[in-house]
Amino acid sequence: MTISKILRLFIAISYSAVKTIYLLSYSFLYFLFHPSLWFRARLIYPSPPCLQDPAYGDHSFVTVNNNKLHCVSSGANNAPLLLLLHGFPEFWYSWRFQIIHFKLQYRVVAVDLKGYGESDKPPQQDQYGIDIISSEIIELVAALGYTSCVLIGHDWGGAVAWQAVFKRPDLFSKLIILSCPLGRVYFDAINRDIKTSFKPWYMLPFQIPWFAENWLSSNDYLILKTLLLNPKYGGMLNGDNMSFDDLQAFLYTFSQPAAFTCPLNYYRRIFKKPRPAVPSARNRIKVPTLVLFGDSDKFFSEECKFGYDKYVEQAVVQTIQGSHWLQQDSPGDVNKLIQDFLPGSK
């Protein structure tokens, strides 16, 4: 590692540490002066009717790697498979606009990733490594009765999708990624732009057991609501796309036992070995890929949108109006770009 890279790493870690100390201090004072608000979120929200709306399809459980994954499936059984992987803090319902749009052409399956929603939540942290999760998605395709599918992933679901297609390019006809740079591209971006390394500072406080879970759920899930709905802090620009019932669906899901702990384990596992294989200039991703970013994404810099040709044989990268939560924030634009990219489109 060069002196320049060591210095950049030191600056990034120092920045994250300062932000984390500030967050811990603020939270401690908040707890002292408002203890009732800190523990206000201990009630479990009721399930809203929208989660059982038949328009989104049938609910089922598919077992892979001894874990049950909750799947919501819509469309004809003999139609080609379109598999949807959500991010953090989301679950299958974040794809509601895409399910409705694509179910006439595809067998659309939106899955709760392991640790989320109604899927199994094993307590072991090592169960949430990206290599294990991506292997489970590969198994899921076969368990659903398919030998090929279109894979779409957002945020953490995008990270899982990148890894899955790298491991099994024969299994996927197209890859669509929303708001998630390829890992190698991301580190290249950090080497070019120090500000890029400041963006994921929140990963450091996410490593702290108990605190992170309680911080995210305190004051009636204020952080969750802010992340999704306040544009100043990365929330959706088009808040009308998140109705009262839609928000209740998220609150119901993340008020369940261990609802934050298991998703946080994705972050807590990424710094530990073994690490998965990654694409390189000599071993590129072979699946045709569409990458979409929002022009108001607060979590990734502009630098994350460049350099894909080095690691992906066929990559199209586009920026559209919207926040990090693209499939919910800008469903019309997202659906059109996906539609144009899918097999058979003209």
C-alpha positions, 0 to 999 in steps of 0.5 A: 500500500502506497503512502498516499493510500495510507494517508487517505485511509487514515483521513477517512477513518478519522472522519468516521471516528469523529462523526461516530463520537459526535453521534454517540455523545448526542445520543447519550445526551438525548437519552439522559434528557429524553429517556421516554423517547429513546425507548418509545419504539418498543411497541410493534406496529400492526400489519397494514392491509397493503402487505396482503394486497393480492395485486402484488402476488402470492406469498410463499417461503423457499428454503435455500441453505437451510434458511427460509426466504420469504418470496412474493411472486406475481405473473404467469408461472411459465413467464421468464423470471425477474428476481428483485433484491432490496437494500437496507433498510427495506424489504420486498415491498420496496419493489411494489411499483416494479411488481405491478409494472412487470408482472404482465411480462415476467414471473416477478419474484420480490424476495426478503433477503435473509435477516429481513422481513419474514425471511429467516433471521439466523443470529450468527453474524457470519451468516451474512457474508456477501459470498453466502448471501449471493450463493443463496440467491443462486440457489433460489433461482433453481429452487424457483424452477428456473435455469435463467433469470433477469436479476435486479438489485438495489443498495445491498441487494445490488451488492449481492447481485454483483457477486451472484452474476460474477460467480454464475454468469450462465444463470443470468441474462441481464443484470440491473443495479440501482444505487450500488457501485461495483466494489472495485469501481467504488475503491477506484473512486476513493483513490481518485476522490477523498470525499467519496471515502467520507460517504460511508461514515455511518458504517462505523457506528453500525458496528456497535452492538445494541447502540445501532439497533436502538439508535435506528428505532429510537423516538418512534423510528425517527431515523428510519422515517428520515432516511426514507422521507427527508430529502435533506438527509438522503430521503425520497424527493417524491414523498407522495410515492410513500403513502401512509400505508406504505410507511406503516408497512416499513414501520411494521417490518422494522418493529419486529424482533431482531428486525435491525440486528440481522440487517446490520450484520451485513455491515458488521460482516464486510470487514471480516474474512474470508472475502469473496472473489472480485472481478478484475480487468482480466476477469470481467463480469460477462452479463450485460449490465445496466447501472442506475444512479439518482442525481440526488443520491446522498450516499454515493458520489459522482465518482462512483458512476465511472470506470465500469468498462474496466470490470464489466464487459457490457455496462450502461451507466445512467443517472436519472432524477431521484434519490438513493431510493430510486425504485420508489422515488422515480418508478416511472423513469426506472421502469422505462429504463429497465423495460428498454434494457430487458431481453426482447426490447427494441 
